[in-house]
Amino acid sequence: MTALSPAFHRRTAAACLVSALTFAFALGGAGTAGAAPKPDETRLRAELTQLNKKVDRLIEAYAAKRESLKKAQEAEKAAQADLRRAEAAYAEAGRQVASIVQLRYQSGPLDLPAILSAPEVGGAAVMEQLTAQQSAQLQGFARSRDLMKQAADRAAQLSRQIGQEAKAVQVQREDAEKVIRVIEDKLEQLVPTGSGRRADGSWAPQLPTGTDNITDRTRIMREAVEQAFRLPHEVGCYRSANDGGEHPLGRACDFMMSTGGSMPTADNVKLGDEIAAWALENRDRLGVKYVIWRQRINTGSGWRAMSNRGGVTANHHDHVHISMY
């Protein structure tokens, strides 16, 4: 067997290297081209503006359709009551007609001579009266029958209308919910990632910086909350008093829901609930350590009651406290 020369080995190795590099480059290029670009915040916010307008229109139409359904249900209820009254009137008219028929039968040919020979009342007058009564009762019977039919038709029509209205309400609700889910997805894309996160998911310590004397991670969280919510009052972060918390370390912010140590309004309590829930939902992305709100603390595993510290502010009833790693 002929031995291969060293030159042949070098040429073969070089060819394999070129092929491998070409293949790797092709894979890398394909991966880069296929990767989704990072969402542009300006574009996302413009899309959110349009989506919010759309969902407002859908909600308005949904509310109007619910009101229309409510009115149809009330009309159907009244129609059913009319139908019950018409059925009762129809039954009564039937009984009256039957009684007149029975009276005519009893006053038939067998009794006619006695009626005609009666000195007080003329037989012809009695028969005329019975005929008139029967005619009137039959007319009333026919009217009550027609009214009952009209009431039944109206009730059936309203019942069908309610079915259609209910379907329309459900469709509009589903349309609005779809847009709301899209909005939530886009809002999720706007939540930034806190700085200083290690590969294992832990957070590297950070020094406070800037004139506000807070860490970069805390600043990212504060700005994200300010972007996501319309805050009614000021936000306080760094505080020099060493109380054993995160404020002196530049790792906490208080989002005020009222001022002067007063209890917040019902609307601001609801807003505080939303901010606290948002912070906990995004705690892993932002680097949130814990949230305190309304004398409760949540480190990510549920709310726990805190001891009474003696005041509205001390018990965190007037502000949402967010501490960072």
Secondary structure, DSSP 8 states (H G I E B T S, - for coil): -----HHHHHHHHHHHHHHHHHHHHHHHHHHHHHS-----HHHHHHHHHHHHHHHHHHHHHHHHHHHHHHHHHHHHHHHHHHHHHHHHHHHHHHHHHHHHHHHHHHTSTTTHHHHHH-SSS-HHHHHHHHHHHHHHHHHHHHHHHHHHHHHHHHHHHHHHHHHHHHHHHHHHHHHHHHHHHHHHHHHHHHS---SSB-TTS-B-----BTTTTB-HHHHHHHHHHHHHS--SS-EE----S--SSSGGGT-EEEEESSSTT----HHHHHHHHHHHHHHHHTHHHHTEEEEE-SSEEESSS-EEE----SSTTTTTSSEEEEEE-
